[in-house]
Amino acid sequence: MENDNQLPNSSNDSQKPVSPGASYSAHGEQSFRLPTWTKVSLLVGVIALASVGSITAWYLQKPPAQKFDTVEADPDEVAKRKTLQDFILSDSDGTTKKLSDYKGNVVILSFWASWCTPCLVELPTFAEIEKKFHDQGLRILPVNVDEGEIGKTFSKEFWAKKNFKFPSFIDSQKQLAQAFEVDMLPSNFVIDRKGRLVFSGFGANDWSSSETQEFLQGLLQESTDAKPAAEEETSGG
């Protein structure tokens, strides 16, 4: 049976995640007593080193924000975009959608997980830009890649808490994530009105910036022979 999730590779370079520093603890006890002033000096030094280590670990785990290149409105640039093969998305209730169901819209396909802090920060910004550009044809398709039932449960609770209007899809087997060669989260893919890949981003993106919104507006202003789908979106997955 043909796999609907076999997709062409993006021409954009991906950013590889930085491995966080391994945690460690000190062992052993001293058999002699140190002078008070020595103990104080050592304590201050340990606190200083611990602070530096914590800041360094946070910095290494924080994915860099990526910048969007302005979409050039010329036929040569548009012709270089690769058309994606159709693929299936499933929500927590088993309802399925295809990418082709969203043809005629500009789509942001976003892979995320419950343990990914940048993902949880990014999702509310998606809600903001989807609300702003929904009538122009922008659609957000978040795909959770948590294993087991965690993704389904967390998605429903998080969607209800944040009152998200866009759907939530599940990829617990990571078949779609593997097809898109996702190796860090969040990973985002912007698809134009004709189903062609325009942008691949591995790591955090600033979706609320003026540069990003100009990028999206440029795509939304592009003409297409296909009319935006009038699908009824449901929240909570």
Residue, then its C-alpha position, 0 to 999 in steps of 0.5 A: m500500500e502506498n505511503d501517503n506520507q512520503l514527502p520530498n525533501s526541503s531545499n532549506d538547511s535544517q538546524k541541528p539541536v544542541s545537546p544539553g549539558a549532562s547533570y552531575s553531582a559531587h560525591g565524597e566527604q572530607s575527614f577534616r574540618l576547615p577554618t570558617w573563612t575557608k568554608v565561606s570562600l568555598l561556598v561563595g565559589v560553588i554558588a557562583l559556579a552553579s549560577v554560571g552553569s545554570i545560565t550556560a545550560w539554559y542558553l544551550q537548550k534555547p533554540p535560536a529564533q529563525k528569520f524569514d526571507t521576504v517572498e519575492a513575487d517573481p515567477d522564478e522564485v515561485a517555480k523553485r518551490k516543491t509540491l508536497q505529496d498529499f498526506i493524512l492527519s488524524d486527531s485524537d478522536g480518529t477523524t482524518k484530514k488531508l493536506s489537499d483539504y486545505k488547498g487554496n489556503v496558506v498552511i503552517l504545519s507545526f510539530w510540537a510536544s508537551w515537554c517542549t517549552p518553546c512549543l508551548v510558548e509558540l502555540p499561543t502566537f499561532a492563535e494570534i496570527e491565525k485569528k488575524f489572517h484567518d479570513q485571508g486564508l491562513r490555517i494552522l495545523p499543529v501535530n503533536v508527537d508525544e508517545g502513547e496517550i500523553g499527546k491526546t490528553f495534554s492536547k485536549e486540556f491545553w486547547a481547552k485552557k487556551n481556547f484555541k480555535f485551530p485543530s490538534f492532530i496526533d502523530s504518536q508513531k512519528q510517521l509524518a515527523q519522519a517524512f518531514e525529517v523532524d529532528m528537533l522541536p518545534s519544527n515548522f513548515v509553511i505551505d503556499r496556496k497550491g500545496r508547495l513548500v515555501f519555508s522549513g524551520f527547525g527551532a523557535n520562530d518569532w511569529s509575531s514579528s513584523e518581518t514574519q507577518e510581512f512574509l505571511q501577507g506576501l503568501l496570502q496575496e499570491s493568486t491561485d486557481a484553487k479557492p480556499a476550502a470552507e472547512e469547519e475547524t474544530s478545537g481540542g483535537 
